[in-house]
């Protein structure tokens, strides 16, 4: 009986730890995308990038950010 309880506890702890690491990486990915959006805006304002290209990049960065946030919210349930 002790072995079963220890096995279940170990499995639960590993699952919790893996979930925590996964959430951490998702959070970091969202932060990275937000940083890239900020840099893109700075490049656009300073004239380093063509406005049409910046709009294209911003669209895909926003899509990526939304998907990462959705994945993060689904994972917390």
N, C-alpha and C positions, 0 to 999 in steps of 0.2 A: 504494500500500500504506500509506503514511504517513497519507493522508487517511482511510482506513478505520479504522486504529487510533485516530486522533484522534477520529473520529466515535463509535466504540464507547466510548472512554474518557469522552467528554463525556456521552454518554447514560447511562452507568453512574453518573457523578457526579451528574447531575441526578436520577436515580432515587433514589440514596442520600440526597440532600439533601431531596427531597420526602418520603421515608419518615421521615426524622428530624423534620421539621417536623410531619408527621402524628402521630407518636408523642408529640411535645411537647404538641400540642393535646389529644390524648386524655388525657394525664397531668393537664393543667390542668383538663379537664372532670371527671375523677374527684375531684380535689382540691376543686373547687367544690361537687360533690354532697356530699362528706363534710362540708364546712363548713356546708352547708344542713341536713344531718342534725343536726349539733351545735347549730345555732341553734334548730332545731325542738325539740330536747330541752330546751334552756334555756327556751324559751317555754312548753313544757308544764309544767316544774317551777315556773315563776313564775306559772302560771295565766293566761297571756296568750292561750292557745288552748284550745279545747274538746278534751278527750282523744280523742274519737272522730274528730274532724277531724285531729288530730295523728297518730293511728294510720294514717289514710288517706294522709296526706302521706308519712309515714315508709315506708309500704309502697312507694309509687311512687318515692321517692328510692332505696330499696334496690334496686328492680328496675332503675332507670336505672344505678346504680353497677355492678351485676353485668353488665349488658349492655356498658357501657363497658370494664370490665376484660376481659371475654371478647373484645371487639373488639381491644383492645390486645394481648392474648396471641396472637390469631390473626395479627395484623399482624407480630409479631416473628419468626414462623417463616420 
